[in-house]
Amino acid sequence: MQSSRTLAIPMALALTVGITAPLQADTLRIAIMGEPASLDPHKISGTWENDVVGDLFEGLVTEAADGTRIPGVAESWEISDDGTVYTFTLRDDAKWSDGKPVTANDFVFAFQRILTPATAADYAYLLYPIKNAADVYGGEADVSTLGVEALDTKTLQVTLERSTPYFLDQLSHYTAYPVPSHVVETYGNEWSRPINMVSNGAFQLQEWQSQTRITATRNPYFHDADNVALDEVVYFPIEERNTALNRFRAGEIHIARDFPTHQYDWLMDNLPEAVQVAPYLGIYYYAFNARDGHATADPRVREALSLAVRRDVITDQILGTGEQPAYSFVPPSVNHYSAPTASFTELSQEERLQRAHELLQEAGYGPDNPLELMLRYNTSEDHRKVAIAIAAMWKPLGVEVDLYNAEVAVHYSDIRQGDFDVARAGWIGDYNDAQNFLSLLESDVSNNYGAYSSPEFDTLMNEAANTQDMDARAELMAEAEAIALEDSATLPIYYYVSRNLVSPDLVGWESTIEDIHRSRWIRFDH
Amino acid sequence: MLSYTLKRILQAIPTLWVVITLSFFLMHLAPGGPFDGERQLPPEIEANLMASYGLDKPVWEQYFTYMGNLLQGDLGPSFKYKDFSVTELVAQGFPVSLELGLWAISLALLIGIPLGVIAALKRNSSVDYMVMGTALAGVAIPNFVIAPMLALVFGVFLAWLPVGGWNDGHWKNLVLPVVALSIQQIAYIARMMRASMIEVLGSHFIRTARAKGLSESEVIFRHALRPAMLPVISYLGPAIAGIITGSVVIEQIFGIPGIGRYFVQAALNRDYTLVMGTVVFYGGLIVLFNLIVDLLYSALDPQIRYDNE
């Protein structure tokens, strides 16, 4: 595994200095949870690609070890009073891994490229806050009208459609990374191959053996290269969680980006110092179909169903990996927001069931006319267990549940067509802001599976979008969420946690809400 | 023999065409598309993606485009692994699966055939029961149970061998997956060999051979073994095609970069071009190995001759 070249340096050092340095200290080996779809930041949409691409590239803003946002390629910026114009000054020492400077034009090139329809970037919509971005991507405006401009080689101006408080956070996302225009123009779509790729992050790509490993070495031109401790990072795509765990136990990898949930107890008994479980920016929920003709179109039915679900039983007895029961749609750890919780949380379990019975009766269901529901979930052992448990929790209300499971593509295609009463869904935040979650409940939004629609909710969300003051904005969104909770728009079940195995030999790993960990902060403890 | 071979190759073309055509339309009939997932894309984004892969055209038009490209040897780009074409994915993965598969099948033959012969010769003895009992267990225990057990025992507890990874085919990385892959094959081959050996040993020509006063080893090795191998050989055709195109279970568990995983993953991802690529490739291999088996038959069994047809 260890290449001889990386061994040679520490060995020579150890010999000359006369100390015994640990031999494998300079290569970090990470199990990532899948084969990257691509290493072109414009052609990916997953989380495991982020582990690799985020080490190779750096945006205007980047993530510190604890996940807070710090200046990246931009050393400073100014925001206009109305919050729509951002002027970035790029650092002088920002360079590509071939030694060429990173310029404002590289950013303009990158933003224009990802929003060009022909690039077919599936994550391009994250950049829609930029002026004309949606029109450019939809083919209705020319790419030159995009609100991104290089004032000079080191000054970049970005104009937004309207004030977007989370925009700076978004700039650390891979959709906003620069790409080397001089390389992309030369090689076209082949630019991201190891022999061609040039990047501006702490590491540069050396090799990509599909389904085997990706190797990156420290980029000497990186502006903070002196503080990057690792010489090399090797990423192993391992989908099978058990395999990752075994390879971790055998010492073949230092970090596993997930582990099998059913091994949690064993891990806590045997490798407690390696287990890293932390709140994660995501919600596991059931969508209620609010379309006409479905029993769940009646808010009383939805509330009754929500009342009867014992989230704590699901998190503690079925999952048991530290997940938190959810009584709001926005996870509690989201930046600058405090989520309201469903009003029934003050009731005891008996009172909740009592209330649920009454509501169903009011809605016209009872022993003579039992409520029948079609519950859909996508195939997975955990989803199945949760669905069975919830169906059992509904049984005392006289609810008869038909469970349907399908592989993920079929599941989402079915629920998109409204062919369900209750459907399993989940959302991982694209960025750390309540708006990203709550926008799923706005009328006519494609990810609003249940077609929940509330004019009051929409109005408040729209007001929030036009509010620059962060506190006032947060309050408006909290009001909106309170309405959605009152309507039982969805059934929040639990907040996700991130699970990692991290070798105790490493220093610099910190848990973050977005589960983002850049290798530049990590070093071996020796 | 040559004309027979040519005839068979020509016959394979319509077979493959039917397989490809059926797969193509079945795949498009399957609910869900390549861009359906947890995160539904805004309509204009989905439209751009569909257009860039030609999925916005009618299915029959896509079919003719696909067949046209296929005839020129172009399997298209993968929808999922965007930095690779399907041809590249197959070209990268197949040598790995091939190496692993050939080792596994060789090991299976090397152990399975003698085991079967011994069991047949010692029929109804304790040796027979032991061999067949073990073989039954080998067939019954699925490899998704055997493989993690091997990894745990030899990789984690004893730490003799790596738990996973390919490491460019280093022998240490090969041992566990080859063993895991061959156990079932050994079991199948041993059982098959035993049954056919018993049948052959009871036939007239063996009685004749014995009556001529040949020694037992001559009877077995010169007369019985060859005909007894025939069922194993006909099993080997599809078995080799199956085993060298990789095992999704073994590849996942040991983290081996073969093409086995694509058969399942491509279908689940609705990665249409990769699904078709694997169908074309696997179909071609099946045809090829069945042909080789038929030719081997004539070499092993004097009653089978293709020249006079």
Interface residues (C-beta under 8 A of the other chain):
Chain A: M1 E35 A37 S38 L39 D40 K43 S45 P117 A118 A120 A121 D122 A124 Y125 A134 Y137 G138 G139 S192 R193 W208 Q209 S210 Q211 T212 R213 F236 I238 E239 E240 N242 T243 N246 R247 R249 A250 E252 A406 E407 V408 A409 V410 H411 Y412 S413 D414 R416 A425 G426 W427 S446 N447
Chain B: A30 P31 G32 G33 P34 F35 D36 G37 E38 R39 Q40 L41 P42 P43 E44 I45 N48 L49 A51 S52 Y53 K80 Y81 K82 D83 F84 E88 L89 Q92 G93 P148 A151 L152 G155 V156 A159 P162 V163 G164 G165 W166 N167 Q252 I253 F254 G255 P257 G258 R261 L268 N269 R270
